[in-house]
Amino acid sequence: MDETTAARIGRHGTDWATTVLQALRTDWPWAWSYLALSADDWGRSPQQVHPAFHASLDWHSSVHMQHSAMLLLEAAEDLTTAPHRDLLDELDTRLTGQNIAVEVEHLAAHRSFERPYGWAWACQLAATAQRLAEGSGPLAERAAGWAGAVRPLADLVGDLLVAWLPTLAAPVRHGVHSNTAFALGLLRDAQAHLGRAEVVEAIDSAALGWFGGDVDYPSQWEPSGADFLSPALAEADLMRRVLEPVEFGAWLRTFLPVLGEPGDALLRLPEVLDPTDGHAVHLYGLALSRSAMLRRLAPWVDDPARSAVLESSAEQYGWAGHAITEGDFMSTHWLVTFALL
């Protein structure tokens, strides 16, 4: 966890933990997100179909809010008081071998379920649990149980990903859940920590084939009205992981030659006109994900553009901050995760 993230958690940790707990205990509304294979796929509650990953509106949000819970627990000074004590209990109840076995069975039967966004967060959850288990103290002991339970799901995702990538004729480049680059970045980080070198190699090969020759991206066309990701920055942030630093610097200059320059559309604040609309509030997430990715890309940009990039990163984070805990449920069920990016 870097210093900026730790500092933000220090300021907001209790409020964010409370928001995560509330989301994970809000069973309705719920959005189903899979193709029914028969009538037997219907007529059951979300808790029956997804005993580990129900509530928080949808499967992927439940997954990544539990991942957020782990990061907040890691930063907490006291795990014995609310809301952190309650988050521990919530994770213990959900992340069991029995519950994850049901989730694995579901994904094995619905092989495109939550691909690739939910896959990415499931692997992040597993990798973070393993990293925490590798530490010491009470949290490590609890995390060891979570890590052991969730690992089979991450391994299945890794296997499915290696099989799927060669069948994808082109990446998905828009700024919502099916964006290929953003998910692959999270998947690469997680699978590397989990020791799945063949999965990392498959991601690198696909990324180089799809994105290695990209030049002069039209960033002035961003954002679309429901984006929570910048396709430009997500692609660049993936290639930052894949290429060597010198190679990446040269690639970035040709891919986003106006990054940080006056008038760069990626540095402008989004606009949310209806904060109760689930698609409109994606733009709060866009500001938060842009903030994170701009900060990670800044070292490869020369001044004065670098200063403009970092100023925008801070401004976009600040602009979206109120929606993380004070917004409508359409915001609060997921934005903590994007604040933690």
C-alpha positions in Angstrom: 0.0 0.0 0.0 1.6 3.3 -1.1 1.8 6.4 1.1 -0.9 8.3 -0.7 -3.4 5.5 -0.3 -2.5 5.0 3.3 -2.9 8.7 4.1 -6.3 8.7 2.4 -7.4 5.7 4.4 -6.1 7.3 7.6 -8.4 10.3 6.9 -11.5 8.4 5.8 -11.0 4.8 7.0 -13.8 4.6 9.5 -16.3 6.3 7.2 -15.3 4.1 4.3 -15.4 0.9 6.4 -18.9 1.8 7.5 -19.9 2.4 3.9 -18.5 -0.9 2.8 -20.3 -2.7 5.6 -23.6 -1.1 4.8 -23.3 -2.0 1.1 -22.5 -5.6 2.0 -25.6 -5.8 4.2 -27.9 -4.2 1.6 -29.5 -7.2 -0.1 -31.8 -5.2 -2.4 -31.8 -3.9 -5.1 -29.9 -6.7 -6.8 -28.8 -6.9 -10.4 -28.5 -10.4 -11.9 -25.7 -10.6 -14.6 -25.6 -14.0 -16.2 -27.2 -15.9 -19.0 -29.8 -18.4 -17.7 -29.1 -21.9 -19.1 -32.4 -23.3 -18.0 -35.5 -22.6 -15.8 -33.5 -24.1 -13.0 -31.3 -21.0 -13.0 -34.2 -18.9 -11.7 -36.4 -18.8 -8.7 -33.5 -18.7 -6.1 -32.4 -15.8 -4.0 -29.0 -14.0 -4.6 -27.8 -15.5 -1.3 -28.5 -19.0 -2.5 -26.8 -18.5 -5.9 -24.0 -16.4 -4.5 -23.4 -17.2 -0.9 -20.1 -15.4 -0.8 -20.8 -12.5 -3.2 -24.4 -11.2 -2.8 -25.6 -7.7 -1.8 -23.9 -4.4 -2.8 -26.2 -4.4 -5.9 -24.3 -6.9 -8.0 -21.7 -9.7 -8.0 -18.7 -7.8 -9.0 -19.4 -4.9 -6.6 -19.8 -7.4 -3.7 -16.4 -8.9 -4.7 -14.5 -5.7 -4.9 -16.1 -4.2 -1.8 -14.9 -7.2 0.1 -11.4 -6.6 -1.4 -11.8 -3.0 -0.2 -12.7 -4.3 3.3 -9.4 -6.1 3.4 -7.4 -3.0 2.5 -9.3 -1.0 5.1 -8.7 -3.7 7.7 -5.0 -3.7 6.9 -4.8 0.1 7.5 -6.9 0.1 10.7 -5.3 0.7 14.1 -7.9 -1.2 16.0 -9.7 -4.3 14.7 -11.7 -4.9 17.9 -14.2 -2.0 17.5 -16.9 -1.2 15.0 -17.0 -1.0 12.1 -13.7 -3.0 11.5 -14.7 -5.8 13.9 -17.9 -6.2 11.9 -16.1 -6.3 8.6 -13.9 -9.1 9.9 -17.0 -11.0 10.9 -18.6 -10.3 7.5 -15.6 -11.7 5.6 -15.4 -14.7 7.9 -19.0 -15.5 7.2 -18.7 -15.1 3.4 -15.3 -16.3 2.5 -15.5 -19.9 3.5 -14.6 -23.0 1.5 -18.2 -24.1 1.3 -19.4 -20.7 -0.1 -16.6 -20.4 -2.6 -17.2 -23.9 -3.8 -20.7 -22.7 -4.9 -19.2 -19.7 -6.6 -16.7 -21.9 -8.4 -19.4 -24.2 -9.6 -21.4 -21.3 -10.9 -18.5 -19.8 -12.8 -17.6 -23.2 -14.2 -21.1 -23.6 -15.6 -21.4 -20.0 -16.8 -17.9 -19.5 -18.3 -18.4 -16.0 -19.5 -20.0 -14.8 -16.2 -18.6 -11.4 -15.1 -15.8 -11.6 -17.8 -13.5 -9.8 -17.5 -14.3 -7.2 -14.8 -15.6 -9.5 -12.1 -12.8 -11.9 -12.9 -10.3 -9.2 -12.2 -11.7 -8.3 -8.9 -12.0 -11.9 -7.8 -8.3 -12.4 -8.4 -7.5 -9.1 -6.7 -9.5 -10.4 -3.7 -7.5 -13.7 -3.6 -4.1 -12.0 -4.1 -4.8 -9.4 -1.3 -6.0 -12.2 1.1 -2.8 -14.1 0.3 -0.6 -11.0 0.8 -2.2 -10.3 4.2 -1.9 -14.0 5.2 1.9 -13.7 4.5 2.1 -11.1 7.3 1.8 -11.5 11.0 -0.7 -10.8 13.8 -4.5 -11.3 14.1 -5.3 -10.1 10.6 -2.9 -12.5 9.0 -4.5 -15.4 10.9 -8.0 -14.4 9.6 -6.7 -13.7 6.1 -5.1 -17.2 5.9 -8.6 -18.6 6.0 -9.9 -16.2 3.4 -6.9 -16.9 1.1 -7.3 -20.6 1.3 -11.0 -20.4 0.5 -10.8 -18.0 -2.4 -7.8 -19.4 -4.1 -9.8 -22.0 -6.2 -11.9 -19.3 -7.7 -8.8 -17.3 -8.7 -7.2 -20.4 -10.2 -10.4 -21.1 -12.2 -10.3 -17.5 -13.5 -6.7 -17.9 -14.5 -7.5 -21.1 -16.4 -10.5 -19.5 -18.1 -8.5 -16.4 -19.0 -5.7 -18.3 -20.7 -8.3 -20.2 -22.8 -10.3 -17.0 -23.6 -7.6 -14.5 -24.6 -6.7 -16.3 -27.9 -10.3 -16.3 -28.9 -10.7 -12.5 -28.5 -10.2 -11.0 -32.0 -9.9 -7.5 -30.7 -9.9 -5.8 -27.3 -13.0 -4.0 -26.0 -12.0 -0.3 -25.7 -14.9 1.5 -24.2 -15.0 2.8 -20.6 -17.3 0.4 -18.7 -17.1 -3.1 -17.3 -16.0 -5.0 -20.4 -13.0 -2.8 -21.0 -10.2 -5.2 -21.7 -7.1 -3.2 -20.7 -8.3 -2.3 -17.2 -9.3 -5.8 -16.3 -6.1 -7.2 -17.6 -4.0 -4.8 -15.5 -5.7 -6.0 -12.3 -5.6 -9.6 -13.4 -1.9 -9.3 -14.2 -1.0 -7.9 -10.8 -3.1 -10.5 -9.0 -1.9 -13.5 -10.9 1.7 -12.4 -10.6 1.3 -12.4 -6.8 -0.5 -15.8 -6.9 2.5 -17.2 -8.9 0.6 -18.0 -12.1 3.4 -17.1 -14.5 1.6 -18.6 -17.5 -1.3 -16.3 -16.9 0.9 -13.3 -16.8 2.6 -14.4 -20.0 -0.8 -14.8 -21.8 -1.8 -11.3 -20.7 1.5 -9.8 -21.9 1.3 -11.5 -25.2 -2.3 -10.3 -25.8 -1.5 -6.7 -24.6 1.5 -6.4 -26.9 -0.5 -7.8 -29.9 -3.4 -5.5 -29.4 -1.8 -2.3 -28.0 1.9 -2.3 -28.8 1.5 -0.5 -32.1 -1.1 2.1 -31.0 -0.3 5.7 -31.8 -2.0 9.1 -31.5 -5.0 8.0 -29.4 -7.9 10.5 -29.9 -8.3 11.3 -26.2 -10.4 14.4 -27.0 -13.3 12.0 -27.7 -13.4 11.0 -24.0 -15.5 10.6 -22.0 -18.6 8.8 -23.0 -21.7 9.6 -20.9 -21.5 6.5 -18.7 -17.7 5.8 -18.5 -16.1 4.9 -15.2 -12.8 4.2 -17.0 -10.8 6.1 -19.4 -10.0 3.7 -22.3 -6.8 5.8 -23.0 -5.5 5.7 -19.5 -6.5 2.1 -18.9 -4.5 1.0 -21.9 -1.5 3.1 -20.9 -1.6 1.8 -17.4 -1.7 -1.8 -18.7 1.3 -1.2 -21.0 3.2 0.4 -18.1 3.1 -3.0 -16.5 4.0 -5.0 -19.6 6.8 -2.9 -21.1 10.2 -2.1 -19.7 10.4 1.4 -18.3 12.4 2.9 -21.2 10.3 1.1 -23.8 7.1 2.3 -22.0 8.2 5.9 -22.0 8.7 5.9 -25.8 5.4 4.1 -26.3 3.5 6.6 -24.1 4.9 9.6 -26.0 3.6 8.2 -29.3 0.3 6.9 -27.8 -0.7 10.0 -25.9 1.5 12.8 -27.2 -0.7 15.5 -25.7 -1.0 14.0 -22.2 -0.8 16.9 -19.7 -0.7 19.6 -22.4 -3.1 22.6 -22.3 -6.6 21.4 -23.4 -6.0 17.7 -22.7 -9.5 16.3 -22.3 -8.3 13.6 -19.9 -7.6 16.3 -17.3 -11.0 17.9 -17.4 -13.5 17.2 -14.6 -16.5 15.1 -15.7 -20.1 16.3 -15.1 -22.8 14.3 -13.3 -26.3 15.7 -13.9 -28.3 13.1 -12.0 -26.6 11.7 -9.0 -29.3 9.0 -8.5 -28.8 7.5 -12.0 -26.7 4.4 -11.9 -25.1 5.1 -15.3 -24.6 8.9 -14.7 -22.7 8.3 -11.5 -20.2 6.2 -13.3 -18.5 9.5 -14.0 -17.6 9.8 -10.3 -15.8 6.5 -10.7 -14.2 7.9 -13.9 -12.7 10.8 -11.9 -11.4 8.4 -9.3 -9.9 5.9 -11.7 -8.4 8.7 -13.8 -6.9 10.1 -10.6 -5.1 6.8 -9.9 -3.9 6.2 -13.4 -2.7 9.7 -14.0 -0.7 9.5 -10.8 0.9 6.3 -11.9 1.7 7.6 -15.4 3.1 11.0 -14.2 6.7 9.7 -13.9 6.9 9.2 -17.6 5.7 12.8 -18.4 8.1 15.8 -18.5 7.3 19.1 -16.8 5.3 21.2 -17.1 2.9 18.5 -18.3 3.8 16.3 -15.3 2.7 19.0 -12.9 -0.6 19.4 -14.8 -1.1 15.6 -14.7 -0.6 15.5 -10.9 -2.7 18.6 -10.3 -5.6 17.0 -12.3 -5.2 13.7 -10.4 -5.7 15.5 -7.1 -8.5 17.7 -8.5 -10.5 14.7 -9.9 -10.1 12.7 -6.7 -11.3 15.7 -4.6 -14.3 16.4 -7.0 -15.6 12.9 -6.6 -14.9 12.5 -2.9 -18.3 13.4 -1.5 -20.1 10.7 -3.5 -18.0 7.9 -1.9 -19.9 7.9 1.3 -22.6 10.6 1.0 -24.0 9.8 -2.4 -27.0 7.7 -3.5 -26.7 3.9 -3.1 -25.9 3.9 -6.9 -22.6 5.5 -5.8 -21.9 4.2 -2.4 -22.2 0.5 -3.3 -18.9 0.7 -5.2 -17.0 4.0 -5.1 -14.9 3.1 -2.1 -13.0 0.6 -4.2 -12.2 3.3 -6.8 -11.0 5.7 -4.1 -8.6 2.9 -3.0 -7.1 2.5 -6.5 
